[in-house]
Amino acid sequence: MRLVYAGVLDLRTDEAYYWTWSKESALAFLDHPPGIAWLIRFGTAIFGDTNLGVRFGGIVAMLVTQLLLADIVRRVTHDVRAVILVVLLPEAALYYGLLMAKVSPDTAMIPCAVAMLWSLVRLHESGNPRWWLAAGLFAGLALLSKFTAIMLLPAVAAFALVPDWRRRWLLSPWPWLAALIAVVVFMPVLIWNAQHDWASFRFQFVRAVATHQLSFRTIGEFIGLQFGLVGFVLLPVVLSGVTLTAWRGYRAREPVAILLSTAVLVPFLYFLWKSLTLRVGDTWPMFLWPAGFAATAINLVMLPREGWPDWIVKSTFWWARVAVISGIAFVVGVFFYYVAAPWNLIGRTDPVGGEAGYEQVVARAEMQLQKTGATWIATSDYRTYAMLRWYFNGRVPVIQINERGRFQGFRDPGMKAIKDHPGLYVAREPDHRLPLWDLTTAKRQPLERVERVWRGIVMDTYALEKLTGWTPDLSPPPDSPLFRWRVLAGGEGRGVSHS
């Protein structure tokens, strides 16, 4: 089902944006580390520049994540039922059962983060300190995919310091060697940032510390998203399983229970707190729930072993079954809605339809290129830039004229075809009327307006204009309005990378 979804549905704008990264040789990028670019390059090396090629890494990441979760639960419980359950739980969550086919930095990070947890479970099981080194390697790979992997550090610290073995590890070189390995693996990002005035760290820091007024809308959106993307029944099942696991772990100082529960609760409570004033992106909490699935499956086995009343044990198993059955049914329903149904039931806010239909814009742009003799395309937002570059795929240079800080270290897009040649400006209305045009010598001639339509509903309207008398500066100084990137309120929205 995920393979069909990956192959049939048009790329979303962020996916196309990350695909453009996969065509570059930069060590890192303004928005994120390079892990997602490497994952996409892996898929396109097999299937080419196709929808499936871009998304294939997410299919593999889901499989690897499930295998690691199954092994974690097997080693802790030695119970086949728990192993089957932990494999089914992500299938019952829309986040993973379907949307792991939609690549994002989180998709690249999740198997690495789970592999780090798996290494620490192996450490507890075997007592072999060399598993610290594996944990450090996977921690570094997780950070190479997304900075939010650092939010798992409290779980690792609690795993090492709360149980009775804390003195052993504090005096041992192994955890410190693991930390050193993680830093060495993360070195490409450090080198890139040192060369570019620590741009990606400053970019993320601004978003992390941004303060806004208290908003019940944003916290409602966050909670609603978690119910929708984890599961209306599955979310409370997982949260209750994680809470009991945390109670069990900290009460008995049990390392694995501490590790898994803290890996969920600390990031979840942080995002809940941030949602009071900030719109939390839909994929931001995606990395924390796999540990919750493992904790939930383990908790089901531990309840009868600890002598809990039969009615509690039976009720817990019943709710787990309902969560799996209803969740998988919901995932399948969403799959058929997007793949086979002809309707748009959500309107312009549809998360998939809102980013579909760009082939209509591309067709009109191609026609205007032929009519006007333009040899390159200009845009002024990264979403339009990404989709046009995806569809034209090197046939015509596509340039985002502003926010050039996003493209540091990118290769020459083809300046010979740009310099002293007319261009075609493609921009979503009303954003095409940017004041920065007053800073250039460009002459703009309106050509036409194009509607982007999905299932009969107009999602956006685009203006097409001919550009003459100007060649864009691809490397403006950092204090130039053409260099600076925008960070909008909430960290997610048009014109800002949010994943």
N, C-alpha and C positions, 0 to 999 in steps of 0.2 A: 504494500500500500504506500509506504514511504517512497519507494522507487518510482511508482507511478506519479505521485504528487510532485516529486522532484523533477521529473521529466516533462510533465504536462504544463504546470503553472508557470507563467512568466516570472522572471526574476523580479524581486522587489528592489527598490532603489538602493538600499544599503548593501544588498548582495552584489549588485552591479558595481557599487563603489568599492567594495572589497576585492572584486574581480580585477578592477583597474590596478589595485595594489599588487596583485599577483603577477602583473606584467612588468613590474619595476624591480630593480635590484637594491633598493634602499634597505638599510639595516632595520629601520623602524619607521613609524609614521606619526603624524601629529596626534591623531585620534586614539591610536592603539598600538601595541606591540605587533610584531610581524607574524605571529602564529597563524592568524586567519588567512593571510596571503599564502603562506606555505601550504596550508590545508587545501586551499582552492587550487594551487598549482599542482598538488598531488592528483586531484580529481581530473583536472583538465589535461594533464599529461596522459591520462588513460582514455578519456571520452571526448577530448577536444573542448573547444569553447562553446559548449552546449549547456542548457539548463541542468542536465544531469551531471555534466562534468563539473560545473561550479559547486553543485550540492552534494556530490558523491562523498566528500569527506565527512559531511554530517551523518550520512547513513552509516559509515564505518565507525564514527565516534559513538553513535548510539549503541552499536553492537559491542564495542570494546567496553563501554560503560556498564552494560548489562552483565557481561562476563565477569568484570571485576566485582560488581555488587554481589553476584551469585557466589563468587569465591569467598568474599568477606563473610557472608551469612553462613556459608557451608562450614567455614573454619570455626565460627563462633558457636553455632548451634548443632551442627552435625544432624540436621533435620531436613529431609527432602522437601517437605511441605513449605518450610520457610524459604528455601532456595527458589522454588517455583513462584512463590508469592512475590519475592523481590524482583524477579524477572518480569512479572506481570504488572507490578505497580507502575513503572514508567510507561508501559503500554497504555495504561488507563488514564494517563495525564496528557492533556493536549500539548503541553510544553515539549514532551519527549515522544509520545506516540506518533505525532505528526510533524511538529515544528522543529524537531532535530534535523529534518530535511531542509530547513531554511538556515543557511549558514550565517553565522555571526561569530564575533570573537568568543562568545560564551560557548559555542559549539566546539571550538578548538580547545577551550580551557577545561571543559567538564571531564573528559576522560583522563587528562593529566592530573586534575585535582583528586579524582576518585582513585587514581593509581597511587597518589601520595598517601591517601588514607589506607589503601590496601597494604602499602609497604609498612605502615606503622602497625597495622593489625598483624602482619607477618612478624614484625619485631616483637610484639607482645606474645605471640604464640610460640616462637622459637627461642626467644631470648638472645638471638644472634645480633650483635650491635651493627653488623654491616648493613642491615636493613635501613639504618639511618641514612646511609649514603644513597640508597635508592629513593628514599623519601625526599632527600635534597634535590636529586636529579629531577624528579617529577614536579617538585615545587617550583624549580626554575623554569621548567617547560610550561607550567600553568601561568607563571608570571609573564612568560614570553607570549602568551595569548591574550591576557587581560590583567590589568592592574588590580582588579577587585579580588584576585586570588589571595592578596595579602590579608583579606578578612578571615582566612582560615588559620592565621597565625595564633589567635587566642586558643583555638581548639588544640593545636599542636603544643602550645605552652602548657595548657591544662593537662593534657595527656602526659607530659613529661614531669610536671611539678606537683600535681595533686596526689597521685598514688604514692604508696610507700617507697617506691624505687627512686624518688626524686633525687636523693643524695647521690645515688649511683650514677645517674645521668649528668647531674651538674658537675661532677668531678671527672667525667669521662670526656675524651676528645671527640667522640662520635657525633653528638648533636651539633657541635661547632663545625666539624668537617662538613656535615650536611648543609649547614647554613652557607659555608664557603662555596660548596658546589652549586647551590642555588644562585648565588651571586655571580659565579663564573658563567653559568648557563644564561643568565639574564644580561650578560655583558653587551650583546649587540644593542640593546635598548639604551644602556648607559653610554656607550660610545656615541650613538646617534644623537642623544640629548646633549652630550658634552660638545658636540660639533654644531649644534643648533640652539644654543642658549637655553637648554633645558626646556624646550618648547612643549613637549607632550606632558611633562610633569606640571608645568604652569597651567596648561590647558585643563588638565583634570583637577588640579587644585582649586582653580577658580570655580568649577562646577561643584566641587565637594563642599566648599565653605560658603557658597552663595546662600544668603538669607532672604527669606520672603515672609509675607504675612501668613498667619495661621489660616489654613484652608481645609474645610471639611470636604470639599470636592476632591482634593488630591488624595486625602487619606481614604476616601470612599473608592476612588479609582484604584488605588493600590490593593485594597482588600478585595474589591470586585475582580480585579485581574487575577489575583491568586486563586480565588474560587473558580474562575473560568479556566485558567491555564493549568492548575494542578488538579482540580476536580471539586465539584460541589459537595460530594460526600468524602472524597479522598483527602481533601485538605484537613478537615477536622480529625479524620482518622490518623493522618500522619502527625499532626501537631500533638494529639494526645499520646501517640506512641513515643514521640520524641520527648515529651514532658516526663513520662514515666521512665524512659531511659535515663534522662538527666537525673531524676530523683534517685534511681537505682545506682547510677554511676557515682555520683558525688557522695551518696550515703555510705556506699561500700568501698569507695575509692577504686572503682573498677576501670582500668584504663580505656578499653574499647568503648564502653558506654559513655564515658566522659568525652572521648574524642568525637564520636558520631553526634551526640546531642549538642555539644558546643559548636560543632561545625554548622549546625542548623540554626540554633537559637541566637547566637551572637549576630550573624548577618541579618537574620529575619527581624530581630528587634531594632537593629540599626536602620534598616530600610523602613520599618514601621514608623520610627521616630522621624526620619527624613521626610516621609510622606505627609507629615503634618504641615509642611510648608513648601514642599517640592514635588513635582510630578516625577515619580519613580518610573524609569523606563521599563517596558514590558519584559525585556530579557535580563535586566539587572539581577533579580534574585534566582535566575535559572540554575546557577551553579550549586545552590545550597540544598535543593530538594533531594538529589540522589542519596546523600548521607541520611536524610530523613526516611527514605524508603528502606534503607538497610536497618536503621534503628527500629522502624515499625515492624518489619519481618522478624527481627530478633526478639522484640518485645512480646510478640504473640506466642513465641515458644517459651519465653521466660515466665510468663504469667502462671501457667499450670505447674511449672517446676518450683515456683516459689510458694505454691499453696494458696493462690488466690481463690475466692469462692467460685463455684462452678458457673453461677449465673453471669458473673463478670467475664469469665473466660469465654463462655458461649456467646455472649453479647459482642465481645470484641471480635471474635472470629466471624460472626454474622455481618457486622458492619464492614469488615475487611472484604468479605465476599461481595457485598452490595457495592462497595467502592470500586472494586475491579470490574464487575459486570456493567454497572452504570457508566463508569468512566470509559471503558472500551466502546460501549455503544455510542457515547457522545463523540468520541474521536472518529469513529466510523461515519457518523452522521455529518460531522464537519467536513470530512474528506469528500463525501458524495456531494455536499453542498457546493464546494469549490471546484470539483472536477467534473461533475455531471449536471448539476441543476442549472436552469436558465435564468433564475430570478436573482434580483438584488434585494434582499430583505432588510438590509441595514442602511442603505443609502450611501451618501458620500463619506460617511465615517467608517465604511467597511475597511478593515485593516489590510486586506489583500486587494480588493477592487480599487481602493484609494490609490494604489500604486501600479495599476494595470492600464493597458490601453496605449502605451507609449508608441506602439507601432504606427498609430494614426499620425502622431506628431512627426515621426521619422519619415513617413511616406511624403508628407507635405514639405518637410525640410529638403528631402532629396529632390523633389520637383523644383523647388526654388533654387537649389544649388545649380541645376542645369539651366534654368531660365536666366539667372542673374550673373552666372559666371563666377560665383563665389567659390573660393578654394578651401575655406576653413569655416568652422562653426564656433561661435562664442556663446557662452552661457554665464549666468551669474548666481547659480546655486549648485551645490554639489550633487543634488539628486538628478537634476536635468542633465548635468555634465556626465554623470555615471551612466544614465540610460542611453544617451546619445552615443557615448563612446562604446557601449556594449553593442548597440545595433549596427553602428558603422564599422566597428572592429578594425580600425587602422586604415580604412579606405579614405577617410577624410580626417584631418587633424581637428580634435575637439578641445577647446580651451575654456576653462573657467577663468574669467578675467580678474575676478576679485578673490579674496581669501587665499592668496597665493601661499600663505603659510602652510596650507594643507599639502602642498606639492613639493616641499623641500626634498631634494635628492632625486626627483623624478628625471627621467631621460628627456632628451629633446623630442618634442611631439611632432617636429617637422617644420621648423621655422622657414625653410626655403619656400614652402607652399603658403606661408602666412605673410611674410614680409612683403609689403607694397602690393598686396593682392586684396581684392574685396572679400569680406567675410559675411556670414549669415548669423545674425543674433537670434537665439531661441530662448524665450524666457516666459515663465508663468506670470499671468496677470494677477495682481497689479505690480508685481515685483520688477517688471521690466523698466519701470520708471525710477531707477536708482539715481540718487544725486551724484554718485561717483562718476557718472558719464560726463558731468561738467568739468571734471579734472582731466579729460582726454580731448584729443583733437578729432575724435570720430564724428563722422556725419552719418546720421541714421535715417534710413528711408523705410517707412512702414510698408509692409507687403501684404500680410494677411493675418487673420486670427484662426487658430485651429482648436477645436474642442477635443479633449481626451475623454472618451466615453467608455463605460464598462457596464454591460448588460442594460443598455438603454438609458443610463443616467450619466449626465455630464459631471465628471469629476473635477476637471480643471479646464481653463482656457489659456492658450499660449499665443504670444505675439511673435511674429516673424518679421525681422527687419534686416535690410541690407546695410552693411557697414563699409564705409570707404574713408580713406584719408588717415588711417591710424593702424599701427602695429602694436599689439599688446606687449607689455613688459612682463616677462615671465618670472623675473627675479627682482621685484621692487624692494626697496629698503624696508627694514622691519617697522619703521614709523609711518610707512605709507598706508593710506586707507585701502589700497589694493592688496596689501599684504595681510592685514589683520583679519583674524577669524571672528565669527560672531558666536557668542554663547547666550542663548535665549533663556528666559525664565523657565525653570523646570528642567532645563537640560535636554529637552526633547521637543522637536517640532521642526517646522520647515526651515531649512537653512542651517541646521546644526546636526552633527553626528551624535547619535544618542545611545548607541548600543553599548 
